[in-house]
Amino acid sequence: MPTTDTTLRRSPRLALALLALPSLLIAIDISVLGVALPRMSADLRPSPAELLWMNDIYGFMVGGTMITMGAVGDRIGRRRLIVICAAVFAVASAVAAFSTAPWMIIVTRAVMGLAGAAIMPASMALIGQIFPDPKAQVSAMGAYMTCFLGGMAVAPLIGGVMLQYWWWGSVFLLGVPVMVVTLLAAPRLLPESQPQPGTRLDLRSAALCLVSILSLVAALKWAVNGTELWKIVSLGIVGLVLGAVFVRRQHTLEHPLVDLSLLRRPGVTRAMWVLFLTALLMGGTSIFAGFYLQSAHGLSPLTATLWTIPSIIAMIVASNLGPWLGRRYQPKHVVLGGLVLMAVGFVPFALLPLGRSGLFAVACGGILTTAGIGAAFPFLMNDIISHAPPERAGSAASLAQTANEIGIATGLVILGSLATVVYRARLSATAGSAKGTWVDGFEQTDSVLLRQVKSAFVDGYHAVGLAAVATMILVLALYLMPSRRDTVRD
């Protein structure tokens, strides 16, 4: 809906900056706890179960409630939802900073995840309202994603610096001033979407959606952590069954929680699959680079981080370069180029040597893959959001982001399992036995066995790289597949 706010019409870039600011913070919060967790654990003494929930609850709530919160924004107004959730996030952050027990961290992180799940889809939907020109929308989406991805990248560095000079609670206090600024400036700089006051939120659908996604994500995380198979399968079945009930219910409601007819619009289903599969690969391969740099090569965490900086820069540059190229060439060709770049970027992982040249291979692969997804992502997201009716843009954004979240979790399971199978087979062939994972293997003190562990791990990395290249060929075929209904917005 167009806005009559003259201040906003004079300052669309300022409005975009305001939307991007909390996204930067939310991204930092997703990653920063990993840096602070050791010191928090020493102070709060959580049990193993509490430690797991402290680490995972934020991501669970973001993934589990994003669809519901996207629908809430469509119904009550997206600016209003951003203002409310900015206040909630600020209060929860302040409480978390001064927590004295593990349960306080778990509860406040859950509340922060809920607020973050509301802010992101509402912000993405408002971008289309602030920038009505399609090409300007893509450029704005690229700038927004630059802030989000940049926040994910710099979170370990920010957390390390703050822990060096302050206590662990300082990492949570980052959220307070940012959200206060958002709370105060949003009514002046952001337009309000046209709310749908006559449509009630279906609480049964919201509960089904939440429990279904939480069950699936928890099952995937359990699989990564080596939980008993029957528990993984049982929880996965629960998630799938409740998900099927949720989908069927949406088809029977006059005002569904999420409009699944969006998936029948030209190009949307294809963009969703591309987002899911690329997220699967990026999430699944991300864990191996760290182990390769630190464990296989013995680099310090700081030195290993320096080797990843070029890929961070590549992603930030590509997130803005892609929309710029989209103004001069057909967006479909820009996305295709980004996907090809990703496919080429996984090749070094499939051919990775163990020697020093492997460091450059990992850096090169990281640069190509992150640049590829950075260039393509704004167009894919815009394809989904722009095809939704204006009053359902928030639901569309949340649906795309949920596919992204589940893709990352699925990638950790599938590619992690593949690497583990190859690692154990290789180590059994050379050392005669293989117990545990490469995490256990890298703790070996015997130099001969450690060398065999490193070689087996690299073989597992090769298998992951080959699987990623094969999957990218499938993604490219899917994207290029001719269809009467497949149109990419120029």
N, C-alpha and C positions, 0 to 999 in steps of 0.2 A: 504494500500500500504506500502511495506517496505521502510524504509528510509536509505539513505546512510550517514546520519549524525553520524560520529563516536563518537562524544561527547555524543549524545543521547544514543547510544548503551552502553556506559559505565555508563550512569546515568539514567536508566529508573525510579528509585525511586525518583530522583530529579525532573524529568519531572512530575511525578504523584503529588509530593508535590506542584509544581507550578500550576497544574490544580486544585488541591484541595483548594488552598489559596483563589482564587476569589469566589469559591463556598461557602466557609465559610462566606465570607463577604456578598454575596447575601442572604444567609439564615438569617444572622443577620439583614439585611436591611428589610426583610419581616416582622420581629417581633418587631424590636426596636422602631418603630414609636409609638406603643401603649404606651410606657413608656414616650416618649418625648411629645406626643400630648397635654396633659394638659398645660404644660408650653408654648408650641408653641401657643396654642389657646389664652392664656392670653396676649401674646405679639402681635400676628398678628390679633386678633379679627376677625376670619373668620365667615361668615354666616353659618347657619346649612348645607346648600348645599355644601359650600366650605369645611367645616369640613369633610363631608362625602367623598368628592373627594380626599381630602388630605390623608385620611386614606386608601381608596380603590384603588386609581389609579395605584399604583405599582403592586398589585396583578392582576388587570385587564389586564395591559399591558403584564405581564409575561404570563398569561394564554392565552391571545388573540393573541399574536404574536409568540409564541414558535414554532408552526408548520412552519410558514413562515420563521423564522430565521434559523431553522434547514435546510430548503431547500436552503437558501442563502449560508450557510456554505458549503453544498455539492457542490454548483456551483462555488464559488469563492475561496474555500480553507478554512479549519477550523482554522488553525493557523492564517491566515490573518484576519479572522473575529474576533477571540479572541483579537488580537492586536488592531484592530480598535475599538472594543466595550470596551476594557479596557480603552482606551483613552477617549472615550465618557463618560463612567461611572465616571471616575476621575473628568472630567470637570463639569459634572452635579452635582456630590457630593459637589464640592467646591462651586458652585453657590447656591445650596440648603442650605448650612451651613450659608450663609450670606443673605438669602432671607429676604425681607422687606415687602412682601405682600403674602397673601394666594395663589394667582395665580402663583407666582414664585415657591412655593412648589409643586403645582399640576403639573406644566409643567416639572420641573426638576425630580420629582418622576416618571413621565410618561417616560421620556428619560432613567432614570435608569432602569425602568422595561423592556424597549425595549432592552437595552444592556444586562441585566441579562438573558433575554429570549434567547439571541443569544449565550452567553457564556456557559450556562449549557449543551445544547445538543451537541455543538461542542466539549466540554471537554469530555463528555461521549463517543462520537464517537472516539476521539483520544486515549482513553484508550485502545480500542481494537487494535489500530495500534501500540501502544507502547508495549503492552503485547500480543504477538500473541498466546501464549499458553492459551487454554480455561480456565484452572483452575487458572492460574495467572491473567487472566482477571477478574474473579469473585473476587479474593482477592483484586485486585486493585479497583474494583467497591465498595467493602465493605469499604475500606479505604476512598474512595472518599465520600461515603454516610455518613461515620462517621463524616467527617468534616462538611458536609451540615447539618446533624441532630444535631450535636453538636452546630453549629452556631444558629440554631433555639432555642435550649435549653438555651444557655447562653445569648441570646440577652437581656432578661429583666434585668439580673444581670449587664451586661456591660452597658446598658443604664442607670440603676440606679446609678452606680458608677460615670459615666461621668456627669450625671446631678447633682450629689451631689457636684462636684468640678468645673464644667464648665457650659457654657450656652448650650441651647438645640441644637444649630448648631454643637456642637462637635460630636454628634452621626453620622452626615453625613461625617465629616472629616475623619472618620475611613477608608472610601473608597479610599481616595486619595493615601496614600503611598502603600496600597496593590495593587491597579491597576497600579501604576507607576512601581512597581517591576515586575508585570506581563508583562507590556508593554515592558520593557527593556530585560527581561530574556527569553520571549517566543521565539524570533527568534533563540536563541542559544540552547535552551533545548527541544523545541517541534518540531516534524516532521510536514511537510506540507502534507495534504491529496491531492490526485490528483484531481484538480478542473475539472469542466465540462464546459469549456468556450463556447462550442457550444450550450448549453441549456439555453434559456432565461427564466427568472423568469416571470411567468404568473401573471401579476398584478391584473387581474380580480379575479383569484383564491385567491390571497393574501387578497384582499378586502373582498371577500365572507367569507373567513375563519375568519378574524378579527372580522367582524360585527356579524357573527353567534355566535362565542364563547363569545364575549363581551355581546351579548344580553342574552344568556343563563345564564352566570355567574351573570349578573346584575339582571335578573329575580329571580334567587335563593337568591341573597342577599336581594332583595326587600321582598321576602317572609319571610326571617328571621326578617326583620325590621318592618313587619306588614303593608306594603304598600297595597293600595286598590287592591282587587283581580283582577279586570278587567285589571289593568296595568300590573300585574304579568303575567296573561294569555296572554295578547296581546304581550308582549315582548318575552315570551317564544315561542309563535307561530312563531314570526318573526325569532327567532334564529333557530328553527327547520326547517322552510321552507328554509332559506338561507343555512343551513347546508346540506339539501337534494340536493339543487342546486349545492353546492360545491362538494359533493360526485359524483354526476352525471357528472359534468364537468371533474373531475379527470379521469374518465373512457374514455373520448373522446380525451384527450390531448396526444400528442406523448411524451412530457416531463412534466408529472403532477407535481404539487407542492408537493404532498405527494403520494408515491407509495402505493395505497391501496391493491395491490396484496400481500403486506407483510402480511396482515391479513389472507391470504390463506395458508401461510407457516405453517408447522407442529408446534403446540404448541404455536404459537404467539397469536392467538385469545384468547386462554384459559389464557395465562399469562396476557393479557390486562384486561380481566374480573376480574381476581384475584386481580390485582393492583387496579382497579377501586373500587371493593367492599371493600377491606381492607382499602383503603384511605377513603371511605365513612364512615366506622365504626370508624376509628381513628379520623377523623375530626369531626364526629358527637358526639362522646363521650367526646371529649377534653374539651368542654365548661362546662360540668357538674361537673367535679372534682373541678374546681376553685370555683364554687358557693357552692358546698358541704362543702369544707374546710373553706372558708371565711365567707359565709353567714349562712349556717346551723350550723357551729361550732364556728363561731365568731373569727377565727384565723386572725392574721394580715397578710398582703400580704407576708412579709418576711417569717413568720413561715409556711404559706401555701406553699411557694416555696420550703422550706426545705423538706417538705413531698413528693415533686415531684422529688427530686434529685435522689433517688434510681432508679426510672424508666428511668431517663436520662442516668445514668451509665449503666443500663441494656441494653439500646438500643445501646450505643457505644460499649460495650463489645460484644454483639451479632452480630453486623455488621461485626466484625472481626473474631469472633469465628465461625460463619456460614461458611465463605469461608475456614477456616482451617479444619472444619469437612468435607467440600466438597472434600478435597484432600484424605480423608480416607474412605468416604462412598459415595454412589451414591447421587448426588445432589438432585435428586427427593425426597429421603428420608429426606434430611436436610430441604428442603422446606416444606414437609409434617409435619415434627416435629415442624417447626416454626408456621405453621398454626394451628396445634393442640394446641400449647402453647397459641396462641392468643385466640382460642375458650375457653379454660379453664380460661384465664385471664378475660373474660367478665362475668363469673359466679359470682364473688364477687359483681359486680355492680347490678346483678339481685337479690341478697340476702342482699343488703346493710342495716345494722342497723343504727339507728340514733345516738346511743350512741358512746362512745369513741372508742369502737372496730371498728366502721365504718372507723375511720382514717386509721387503719391498713388494713382494707379490700380494701380501695381505693388505698393505697400504693402497696398492693400485686397485685391487678388487673392491676395497671399501670406497674409494673415490668414485669408481664407475657405477657401482650399485646405488650409492646414496645420491649421486647426481641424477641418475636415471629416474628414481622414484621421486626425487625432489622436483624434477621438471614435469612429470606426468600427474602427480597427485592433485595439484590445484584444478586441472581440467577434469579429472575423474570425479572429484567432489562436486564441482560446479555442474557437471552433467546430471548428477543425481538431484541436487537441490533445485536447479533451475527447471527441471521437468515436473516438480511438484507444484500443486496449486499454492498460491501465496499463503493461504491460511494454514497449509500443512507443511511449510518449509522446515519448521523446527523438527517435526517428526521425520522428515526425509533425512535431515542432517544427522539425527540421532541414530537412524537405521544404518547409515553408512559408517558412522563411527563405531557402532556396535560390531558390524562385520569386520572392521579393522582390528578391534580389540580381540575378538574371538580368533581371528586369523593369526595374530601374534602368539596367543596361547597354544593354538593347534600346532603351529610351526615348532615351538619348543618341544612338544611331545613327539611329533612325527620325525623330525630331523634329529632330535636328541636320541630317540630310540634307534634310528638307523645307524647313527654313529656308534652307539653303544654296542650294537650287534656286530658291526664290522671290527670295532676295537677288540672285543672279547675273542672273536674268531682269529684275528691276527695274532693276538698275544698268546692264545692257546697253541697256535701253530709254532711259535718261536720259543715261548717260555714253558710250555707244557701245561699251564693252567692260567685261568683268568678269573679272579674273584673281584667283585665290586665294579666300580667305574674307573675312568681315568683320573678322577679326583683322588681316589685311593692310590692309584698307581703312581701318581706324581709325588707321593710322599715316601716312595722307596728310597733307601739310602744306598743300596747296592748299585754301583755304577753300571754294570752290565744289564741288570734288570730294568733300571731306569731308562737306559737307551732303548731297550725293547718297548717299554711303555710309550716313549715319545714316538717311536716309529709306528706303533699300532694306533696311537691317537691321530697321527697325520693321515694314516690310511682311512680312518673314520672321517676325517675332514674331507679327504678326497671324495668319499662316497656322498657326503652332504653336498659338495660342490657339483658333482655330476647330477644328483637329484634336482638341484636348483636350476641347472642349465636345462634339463629336460622339462621341468615345470614351466620355465620361461618360454620354451618353444610352444608348449600348450597354451600359455597366456597369449602369445603372439598370434597363434592360429585362431584362438577365440576372438581376439580383437579384430582380426582381418576377415573373419568369416562373413560372407555376404548375407544380407538379410533385408527383406523389404521393410522391416520395422526398425532396423538399426540405423540411426542417424546420429552423428556427433555434431553437436552445436558448433557452428562456425562463428 
